[in-house]
Amino acid sequence: MSISRLILNSECELYGTQYKVVTIKPPHVWLKRPDGEAIQMEYMTLITEPSFKPLKSMKGSRRDTVPYEGKLAKLTEKKRNEVSERLEIIRPIVVLEKIKEGDIQSVIFFRSNFGHLIENDTEYLERLTQNDLIERIRKKHSIARATIMRHLKAYRANGEEGLVSKKGEGTNSRRDNRLLTICEPGKPDVILDTITVRLSEDQVAVLKDVIENDFLTRLRISKAALSRKVNIQCNLRQVPEIQYVTICGIIDRIDDKVKLTHRNPSKAKQIYDEVARGYADREALGRLDVIQIDHTKLDIPAIDDVTGQVISRPWLTLGICVYSREPWCLILSAEGPSENIVRKAIQHGVFPKNTVSEYGTQKEWASSGIPNTIYVDNGMDFKGNDIKRLVNETLKSDLRHRPVKLPHYGAIIERLFGTINRELIHNIWGTTKSNIVEKGDLEPEKEAFLTLNGLRKILIHYLVDIYPYKPHRGLPHNQAPRVRFIESLKEMGYPHIIFEDEREHYEIDFLYTDKKPYTRDGVRWDNRIYKSDECQDIIGTGKKKYTVKYDIDDIGSIYLLHPKSDKFIKLYCENPPYESVAGVNRYSYKLLEKKLRGQGETELKEILDADQIKKGWAAIAKEVQEGYTRSKSTRQQVARMGKSVEISVNTPFSEQKAMKDKKAKEELDIEEQLLNEALEAEQNSKRMGS
């Protein structure tokens, strides 16, 4: 994969013809064909044009073009962390190379993230030599110069894959190896660490249970106590006991952060919480230098698109460019803050947004691309390792957390939330206002009239066509956000961005990761079977596991990293049939299984067939129809299920909407009939004339 950037003299393909970028004057770009003909286009219009395709000279300016994920996706959590640590050591050297090439954004990134390697504020980074920088890194990390050079050489040759430790590879192919997968206690879907052991499958099962339920707790039992508990369980299950020295060796290999986080959370928080005190208050140095992301509940309830019944107050997730105050991303959802929402928000920010074609805005959303730093609060939805790697390693940016109990560190994004409520939401019928006094005699649930989609469209129009052009008191000379953003583009150029030809690769990279075996049945996951003919050559007994990527909002398919081709293969759900689960989210499917088990239609681990799924949806739809108009919790449940289930509830709103839809269809039918008659009359006239 590669991240692209439109710069002078870079080349692209447009309308099937090759062009070169000859002039950049934001927001416009001038392109010239080989025959000398030139055209002018707005930047966002250019990169969202379907025929636009970046050529080699536009690619690879931020990330090395190495095979997609490949070796990295197969690593255990411990080895993956080791790669991250090695990359962090040599990263300043890699950024310095970009500075030497004249990349202004890299200068800002270096000063923001590696200030401890700069002797004083007036030092010219362009004059800093690689040898001097390596010496500073050596002293900072207390490691040998030879080690730094070895990591740097490996990275230049093979990217991040070159940083994978080869330690222990000689024993990985033994047939008696087993994989001990340690999961979050009570959350089997969350993998904390994986360790290769030479124990029987029954011994591995015992050890896994005791580690998860007894060792990774705040009771902090000793290794001796753990050994006694393990062997008691072995005796109860008639499994051979495990030697004390073996158990100690395995415990020592568990990731230190995993052990400390679960056994001593307060100490772990002091060591591992990434709090950059004062960071939010530092001056952002240019467009997309610092992005702040946060969530809020809007002061207005949304209604269902079909029935008009009130669902709930939706959650808004926003990202803002601190330097220009231009909005960077937006997610509006009935679902509360979660890691999944954060992923979607970052994805929305880095990709071009196409708001003119999708939402009918006057202008395109200007602030798209990859920032230097993404600044978030301390919520658990922002703290997963996957989110950190997504930002730090996939996007080559930097994830920072603001200090606990100091909300003023996120004041910029909070002020934007206040502006949206004050200037927009509080002036729409159905608003709850911000408190009971302001609310007065308003009755939000009776007066609400905006659907979730309608509210999203209004917010996007406001953030694209209105807010960026208004004077902003937080900017110098009360500049408008769009003016300041374009001024920064003129000085620094356009940011790195992911164009459409690389979008699919990065969308896979944004998905959740797990490890699953591929047997003759395929991949079994949550009582579903996924298969592909392209994976016939890796069918095994279930002992070997492969990296899979999945989307919790669509269980119809998953991606499996093929160990030979190092490519992700799309596996479709075969049982139950793909057609019955395509577009269904995981929450809805679990609700469906629970409903069927409650009716005695299925067992705990039974794979559902198409008929059972139809019965389940019918039962849920009936329950929804009975409780939809009188229970807000039912409406919230339906909103969380998305398009997984269709409801049919008769309300004045739904009847009125149905009449409007019918009338609109009749008008279209009449227009089509008149058009056909006009065409037929024209043809008859031509025949008579001839």
N, C-alpha and C positions, 0 to 999 in steps of 0.2 A: 504494500500500500504506500501511497505517497500523498502528502499534503501540498497543494498547489498555491501559487501566488502570481497574480498578474502584474508584471513589471515591464519596463521599457525593453523593446527588442525581443520579448518573448513571443512565441507563435501559437496560433490556435487555428481551428477549423470552424468555419461559419458558413452556413448555407451550402455545404459541400465544397467550399473553396478555402485555400490556405491564406491566412492573414498574419501580418506582423504588427505588434503594438508600437506605434511611432510617437504618440503623444498621450500623456495622462494629465488631464486638468479636471480633478473631481468636481462634480460627479460624472464627467464625461471622459470617454476614451476614444482616441482616433486610431483606426486600423487601416493598413494599406495592403493591397494585393500585389503579387509579383509583377503584374502588368502596370502598376502605378496608380490604379484607381483607389481612392481612399473613402472611408465612411466614418461617420461619428455616431456613437451610441452612448446612452447612459450605462454606467457600470453594471448595475443590478439587472437592467434589461438585457445586457449582453450575456451575463453568466447564467441567466434563467432561460435564455432562448434554447429551445429543444435541439437545434442543430449545432449549438456551441460545443466544441470538444477541445480541451487543452492539449497541446502537443508537448513533446519531451522537454522543451526549454522552459515550460511553465511548471514542471513537476520537480519533486524531490528537494525543495529548498528548505524543508523543515524536518523531514523524516527520511532516513535512508530507505531505499527501495529494496527491502529484503522480503523473502517469502512470507506470506500472510500468517502471522501467529506461529504456525508450525511447532517448532520445538518448545517454545515458551508455553503454549497452551497445554502441553502435556506434563509440565512440571508440578511437583508437589508445592504446597503453600510455602514450606520452609525454603526450598530452592528458589522459588519465585521471588521471595523476599531478599535472598542473597543477590540475585540479579539486580534488583532495585537498589540495594546498597552499593553495589559496584558502579552502577550507572550514575548514582548521585555523586560518587567520588570524581569521576572523569567528566561529568556534565559541564563544569565551568570551562574546561579545555575545548569541548565541542562548541560551546557558545562563543568562546573567544575566536575560533576559526571563522564563525559567521560575522563577527565584528570586523575582522580583517578584510572580509569581502565587501564591507560597506553597508551591512544591514543595521539600520538605526534601531529597529525594534529589539535586536539582540543586545544593543548597548543598554537600553532601558531594562531589559530582562536581567542582565548581568548585575547592574547596580541595585536592582530590587531584591534579588535573591542570593547574591554572593557578595554582599557588602563586606563580610568578614574577611574577604580575600583582597580588598582594596586598601591600600595604605592610607590614603586621604581622599577627601571629596574632590580635590582638584586633579587627581591622577588621570592622565589620558589613557583610556583602555586600548586605543589604537596603537599605542607605543609599548604596551605590556607584552613581553616576550613569553613564549610558551614555557621556556625553561624557568623563568621567574615564577610563573603561575604554578608550575608543578612543584617547585620548592615550597611555596606557600601552602599548597594542598597537603604536601608531605608533613609539614609541621602541624597543620590543623588536625589531620586524621591519625597522626603518629604511625604512618606506614612507610615502607621502603619505596624509594623512587622506582626501583625495578618493578615493584608490584603495580604501581600506577601505569608505567609504560606498557606492561604486559596486558593490563585491562584495556588500555587505549588502542593498542595494536589489534587486539581481538575484536574490539568494537568497530574499528575502521574496516576490518576484513568481513565481518558477518553481522554487524549491527548488534542488537541486544542478545541475539542468539549466541554470539561469541563470548558473552559474559557468563554463560551457564557453566557452573562448576562441573568438572569431570570426575570429582571425587566419588568413589564407590560404584562407578559404572561397570567395573569388572564383575560385580556380583548380581547385577540387575537382571541378568538373563537366566538365573537359576530356576529350575522347574519347581523347587519347593518353596519359592517365595510366595507370600500372601500379602495383601494390601490391608492394613489396619486403617480404616477411615473413621476419624474422630469427629463427631458432629456436635453442634450446639446442644446442650442439655434441653430436652423437650422440643427441639426443632430439628428433626432429621434432615430437613432440606438444606440446612446451613452447615457446610463442611468447614471445620476449623483447621484440620491438618490431616495429612495422609503419610503413613510410615510403612516401609517395606519390612516385614518380619518373616521369620521361618518358624511358624507355628502351624498347628492344624486349624482347619476352619472353625471347629468347635471351640478351641482355645482362643482364637481371635474374637469370636462372638462374646465369650465371657469377659475377656480383657476390655473390649470396647464398652460393654455395659457398665463395668465397675469404674472405669476411667471417667465416663460421661456422667454417671449418677453419684459417684462418691468422691472421686479425686478432684474433679473440676468444680468444687464448691467452696464456699467461704469457711467451711469447717477446717480446711487445710490439713487433712490427714497426712501422716508421714508415709514414706515409701514402705516401711515395715507393716504399717496398718493396711495399706493398700494390698500388699502381698498376701496378708492373711485373708482379706476379703475375697481376693481373686481365687485363692485356693479353696476357700469354703464353697464358693460357687462352682468350682471345678468338681469338687466331690459330690455336691448336690446333683450336678448334671452328668456325673459319671464320665468326666473328662480328665485326662492326665494333668497333674499339677504342673505349674510353670515355675521354674527356678527363680529365686529371689534376685539373683544377679541379672537374669534376663529381663525381669520386670523393671529393675532400676535402669538398665540400659535403654529400654524403650521410653521410659518416662523422661530420661535426659534428652532424648531426641525430639520430644514434643516441643514445638515452637515456644520460646520463652514468653513471648507476648500473650499467647493463648493461655498459658498456665497462670501468669500473673493477673491477667484481666479477670479470670474466673475465680481465682483463689484469694486475691487481694486487690479488689477493684480500686480502692482509694489510692494505693501505691501505684497501680498501673496508670491511673489517671494523671498522676504527677509526672510520670516518665513518658507516656506515649501520646497524651493529648497534644495535638499540634496547635498551640495557641500562640499567635504572633502578636504580642502586646504592642500597641502603637501602630500596627501595620495599616489598619483601616484609616488612620489619621494622616498617613504619609501622603504626599501629593502624587496623584496619578500623573504620569508623564506623557501620555498620548492616548490616541484612540485604542480601545480594547486593551489597555495596559492592566487595569483592574476591573473585574466584574463582581458586583455583589448580587447574591441570589438569596431569596427568602420566600416564605409563604404567608398568606393572610386569608382570613375568611371575609368575603365581601359582605357589605351591609345591605344585601338584597337577596331574597329567596328566588330560586329559579323554578320554572314549571316544566312539566313533561311536554315533549314536542307533540305527542299524540292527544293526551287527555286534558292538558291544561291544569292538572293537579299540581299543587306545590310539592317539590321534592325536598329541598333544604337550601341553606345558604352555601353556595359553592366555594371551593378553595381556589385561590389565585396564586400561582407561583410565577414570580417575575425575576428577571435578571436585568441589571442596568450597568452601563459603562460609566464608571465613576468620573472619568475625565470630562466627558461631554454631556452626561446625563441622558444619552440616547438609550432607549429600551433595547435589550439584547435578546431576551427570550420571554415566552409567555405560555403557560399551561393553565387552562381552566378546567376543573374536574370536580365531580361529586365525591371523589376519593380524597381522603385526607393526606397529609404529608407522608411520604414513604420514599424508599430508595428508588422505587420504580418511577415515581414522579420526578425525582431529581435527574434520573437518566434521561427522561423525555425532555426535560427543560434544557439540559446541556445539548442534547441532540438538536433541539429546535434552534438553539443559539448558533451552533457552528455551521449549519447548512443554510443555503439560500432559501428564502421563505415564500416566494411567489405569491405575495398577498394581492397583487393586482388581478391575477387570473382567478385566484381561489376565493377572495373576499371582496373584490371590486373596489379596492382602495385607489386613491388618486395617484399615489406614489408607491414605489416598492419600499419594503422595510430595509432601511439603509444599513443598520448595524448587524451584520452577519460575519462570522469568521471566528478564528481561534485566538483567544485572549492570552496574555502573559500569565495572569493570575486570576483564579476564581476564588472569591472570598465568601465564606458561608458561616452560619451560626454553629452551635454545638449540638444540634439535634441528632438523634441516632440515624435519621434518614440521610445525613451527610457523612457518616463516619465509617461506612463499610470499606473494606479493602478494595472491592471492585470499583467503587467510585474514585478512590484515590488513584488507582492504576489507570483508570479511564482518563483522568485529567493529567496526571503527571507523566505517564508513559505513552499512552496512545496519542494524546493531543500535544504532548511535549509542553504542557503548561504547568502551573503550580497551584495546588489546592491549599488554602489556608483557612483556619478556624478562628473566629473572634473569641475573646475572653468570656468566661462564664459570668453571668450576672452583671454584664456591662453592655446593655443594649445600645448605648450611644455609639458603639463601634460599628453598628449597622444602620446609622442614622440616615444615610442617603437613600437606601432602598425603602426604609420606613416612611420617609417623607413622600416618596413616590406613591406608596399605598395611600397615604393621607390625601394626596392631590387627586388621585383617581376617585376616591370616595367623595371628596368635597365637590369636585368640579363635574363629576359624571354620575356616579351611583346615587348620591343623595338628591339628584334632580330627576330621578326616574320613579314613576309610580311603582309602589311595592317596596320601596326602600325601608329598612328598619332604622335608619339613621345610626348614629354612633352611640347613643345612650337614650334612656327612657325619657329624659326631659326634652331632648330634641325631637323624639319620636312623636310626642303630643298625642293627637287623636288619630294618627295614621294607623291603618290596619293592614300590615304588609301582606299577610297570607290571602286576604280578600282582594287586594289591589294588584298583586303580582301578575305580570302578563308576559314577561320575557322567558323564553326557553333557554336552556344552557347554550345551544348553538347560536341563538339570537344574541345573547349576552356576549358570547365570545366575539362575534362579528362586530358589535358595537365597541368593545374594548380595543380590538385591532385597529378599527378606523380611528379611534381616538389617539392611540399610541403611534400610529403611522402618519396620519394626516393633520392632526391638531397639536398634540403636546410638543413634538419636536420643534415647532415653529413659533412657540410662545416664549417671550423673554423669561429667563430663569434667574431668580435672585441668588442662587447658589453659585452662579458662574461669573467670571470677571466681566464687568461692564454690562451685567444683565443680558449676556448673549443668549440666543436661542440654542438649544442643544444641537440642532442640525447645522447651524453656522459653525459652532465650535468643532463638531465632528468633521465637517468638510475641510476646515482649516488644518486640522491635524492630518487628514488624508493628503493634503497638498504638501505637507512637510515630510511625512513618513511613508507615503504610498499606501496602497491597499493592503489589508491584513492577509495573512495566510488563510486559506479557505479550502473546503472539500468540494470539488466539483462533482457533477452528476455521474461521471464515469467511474468514480471511486466510492460513490455513496453506498452501494450495496455492501462493499467490504466493511466499511465503517459501521453500518447499521448492524451487521453481524457482531462486530467487536463490541457494540454497545449492549448486547444481550447478556443475560445471566449465564453463568458457567457452572457446570457440574461434571461428574465423571460417571459413566455407565458402561456396563459390558454389552457386547453385541453377540448374541447367541443365534441359534438357528431360527428362533422366533423373532429376532430383531432386538430392538431396545424396548424393554418393559419399563414403563414409567407411570406411576400413579394409576395403575390398572388400565394402561393403554399400551398398545404395541405399535412401534414405529419401524418401518423397513425401507430399504432401497436396494435395487439390483446392483448398484455400484459398490455395495459393501459385502458382497458374497464372499470375497477373499479374506475377510477378517472374522468370519464366524468362529466362535470359540466356546469354551465351557462355562464362561461367566466369571472366571478368575481375573482375567485381564480387563481393565476398564479404559475407556476412551473419553476424550474431552468432548462434551456436547454443549451447545448453546441453545437457549430457549427463551421464548417470549411469554410472559405470564398473561398477556392480553390476547393470545391466540395459541391454543394448544393443538391446533390442526397439524403443525409440523415442528420439527426441531432440526438442528444442524449438528452433524458429527464430523470431527476432524479425522480424516482418513490418515492412518499412520504412514502409508507409503507415498501418497501423493502430496501430503501436507496441505490438502485443500478441504474446506468444509463441504460436506455432502448434505443436501437437503433430504431429510427423511419424512415422509408423509405418514400420518396416522392410518394404519391399516385395520386395526380392530380396537374400538369401534370404527366404522367407515369414516373416511376423511370428511365426506359431505355432511355428516351429522355433528362434527365437532369443529369444523373450520370457522374461525372467527369467534369461537367461544373462549372466554377467559377462564383462568384456573378457579377463581372464586365461584363462578357459576357452575362449573362442572362438579366441584366438591359439594355444592348445595344440591345438585341433581342426585349425586350418589347418596347423600344423606336422606333425601326425600324417598328414594326407592328402597333404601334399607329400612326406613321407618314403616313402609307399606309392606315389607316382607318380600319385595320383588327381587332382591339381590343380597348376596353375602358380602362380607367385609372386603375381601380381596378379589372379588369376581370382576372379570372384564365385561363391560356392558355391550349388548348388541344394539342394532339400530331400533328394533321394536321397543326395547326397554328405555332407550333414550327418548323416544317419542312419548311413551307413557309418562316418563319423568317430567318432560317439558309441559305436557298437558296438565299434570297435577300441580306444577308450580304456577302455570298460567291461571288455573282455576282459583288457586289460593290468592294470587295477586288480584284477580278480578273481584274477589269477595272483600279484600281488605284495602284495596287501593284508594278508594275515595275517602275512607274514614281513618286510615292509619298512615302517618307520615313515615314511620319506620319501614313500612312496606314499600313506600315510594322511594325511600333512600336505598333500600335493597335492590330495587329494580334499576335505579340509576347506576349502582355499582356493577350490576350485571351487564350493563351496556346493551349491545345488540344480541346478546345470547338468547333472549327469550322475547317473543312478540306478545304484546298484550292487547286486549280489545275491551276497553271500558267505555261505556256510554256516559258521556257528560255533555252539558250544553256546549262546552268548548269543542269536544271531539265531534259532535254532530255538526256544529257550525263549520269546523275545518273540513269535514267530509263533504258538506254541501259546496264549500268553496272549491275543493279539489275537483268535484264532479262538474261544477260550472266551468272551471278552467279547462277541463278536458273536452267538454262540449264545444267551447269556443275554439279550441285548437282543431277539433274535428271539422267545424264549420270552415275555418280558415283553410284547412287542407283541401276540403271539398271545393271551395271557391277557386283555389289555386289550380287544382286539377282541371276544373271547368275552363279556366282562362287559358291554360296550356293547350287543352283540346281545341278551343275556339281558334287559337293562334295557328295551330297545325292545319285546321280546316281551311283557314283563310289563305295559308301558303299554298295548299293543294289547289284551291280554286283559282288563285292567281297564276299558277303554273299551267 
